């Protein structure tokens, strides 16, 4: 069985997928250095079109997914949608949301969802 890493972002304040949220994936090497693996953004369903990593590209170790939340909310405001901060706020409460997690079994499916709202976020190991 080949492992894979996926993600999904839901915007809780309006109850819909977070379309267009930019994200970055990093892996930490043996020296603790953070190595950039890829970047992307979420589709209309709040997902990335394909697994972030799969097969031999997913290895045991420590990873970090960084979600660009403030950038997403600024884009929502520019489109006339619900933004992340009260009118006139110059510094967002959430900017980048990093989720650091470990992969102990590279043959498993690791799903790392983000549930986000202007004032907070939650995550868990999904299926």
C-alpha positions as CSV (number, residue, x, y, z in Angstrom):
1,X,0.0,0.0,0.0
2,X,1.4,3.4,-0.9
3,X,0.9,6.2,1.6
4,X,-0.4,9.7,0.8
5,X,-0.8,13.1,2.3
6,X,-3.9,15.2,1.7
7,X,-5.5,18.3,3.1
8,X,-8.9,20.1,3.1
9,X,-9.7,23.6,4.3
10,X,-13.2,24.6,5.6
11,X,-14.1,28.2,6.4
12,X,-16.3,27.8,9.5
13,X,-17.7,31.4,9.7
14,X,-19.7,30.9,6.5
15,X,-19.8,27.1,6.4
16,X,-18.1,26.5,3.1
17,X,-14.9,25.2,1.6
18,X,-12.0,27.8,1.6
19,X,-11.4,28.1,-2.1
20,X,-8.1,29.8,-3.1
21,X,-6.2,29.4,0.2
22,X,-2.5,29.2,-0.5
23,X,-0.4,26.6,1.3
24,X,3.2,25.4,1.6
25,X,4.5,22.0,2.6
26,X,7.9,21.6,4.3
27,X,9.8,18.6,5.7
28,X,12.4,18.7,8.4
29,X,15.7,17.0,7.7
30,X,17.9,15.1,10.2
31,X,19.6,18.5,11.2
32,X,16.2,20.1,11.9
33,X,16.4,22.3,8.8
34,X,13.0,23.1,7.2
35,X,13.0,22.1,3.5
36,X,10.4,23.5,1.2
37,X,8.7,20.7,-0.8
38,X,5.8,22.4,-2.6
39,X,3.3,25.1,-2.7
40,X,-0.3,25.2,-4.0
41,X,-3.8,26.5,-3.3
42,X,-7.1,25.0,-2.6
43,X,-9.8,24.4,-5.2
44,X,-13.6,25.1,-5.1
45,X,-14.0,22.2,-2.7
46,X,-11.3,23.5,-0.3
47,X,-8.9,20.6,-1.4
48,X,-5.8,20.4,-3.4
49,X,-6.4,18.7,-6.8
50,X,-4.1,15.8,-6.1
51,X,-2.4,14.4,-3.0
52,X,0.4,16.6,-1.6
53,X,2.7,13.6,-1.4
54,X,2.1,10.0,-2.3
55,X,4.0,6.8,-2.8
56,X,7.8,7.0,-2.3
57,X,7.6,10.8,-1.9
58,X,5.9,10.4,1.4
59,X,8.6,9.4,4.0
60,X,8.6,9.0,7.7
61,X,9.6,12.2,9.5
62,X,8.3,15.6,10.6
63,X,6.4,17.8,8.2
64,X,4.8,21.3,8.3
65,X,1.8,22.6,6.4
66,X,1.6,26.4,6.4
67,X,-1.8,27.9,5.5
68,X,-1.8,31.6,4.4
69,X,-5.0,32.5,6.2
70,X,-4.6,36.4,6.3
71,X,-3.9,36.4,2.6
72,X,-7.1,34.3,2.0
73,X,-9.3,36.7,4.0
74,X,-7.8,39.8,2.3
75,X,-8.7,38.3,-1.0
76,X,-12.2,37.5,0.2
77,X,-12.7,41.2,1.2
78,X,-11.4,42.4,-2.2
79,X,-14.0,40.2,-3.9
80,X,-16.7,41.7,-1.7
81,X,-17.1,38.6,0.4
82,X,-16.9,38.2,4.2
83,X,-13.4,39.1,5.4
84,X,-11.4,37.9,8.3
85,X,-11.1,41.0,10.4
86,X,-13.4,43.8,11.5
87,X,-13.5,46.8,9.2
88,X,-10.4,49.0,9.7
89,X,-8.3,46.3,11.4
90,X,-4.7,46.7,10.2
91,X,-3.2,43.6,11.7
92,X,-5.0,40.2,11.3
93,X,-5.4,37.9,14.3
94,X,-4.3,34.9,12.2
95,X,-1.6,35.4,9.6
96,X,0.0,32.1,8.6
97,X,-1.2,28.9,10.4
98,X,1.5,26.3,10.6
99,X,0.6,22.7,11.4
100,X,3.6,20.5,12.3
101,X,2.9,16.8,12.3
102,X,4.8,13.5,12.2
103,X,4.5,10.7,9.7
104,X,5.4,7.4,11.4
105,X,4.1,5.0,8.7
106,X,4.8,6.1,5.2
107,X,2.4,3.5,3.8
108,X,-0.6,5.2,5.6
109,X,-3.0,7.9,4.5
110,X,-2.3,11.2,6.4
111,X,-5.2,13.7,6.0
112,X,-4.5,17.1,7.7
113,X,-7.6,19.2,7.5
114,X,-7.9,22.9,8.7
115,X,-11.1,24.3,10.0
116,X,-10.6,28.1,10.1
117,X,-12.5,31.2,11.1
118,X,-11.3,34.8,11.6
119,X,-10.8,34.2,15.3
120,X,-9.4,30.7,15.5
121,X,-8.7,27.3,13.9
122,X,-8.7,23.6,14.6
123,X,-7.1,20.6,13.0
124,X,-7.1,16.8,13.5
125,X,-5.8,13.7,11.8
126,X,-8.6,12.9,9.3
127,X,-9.2,9.9,7.2
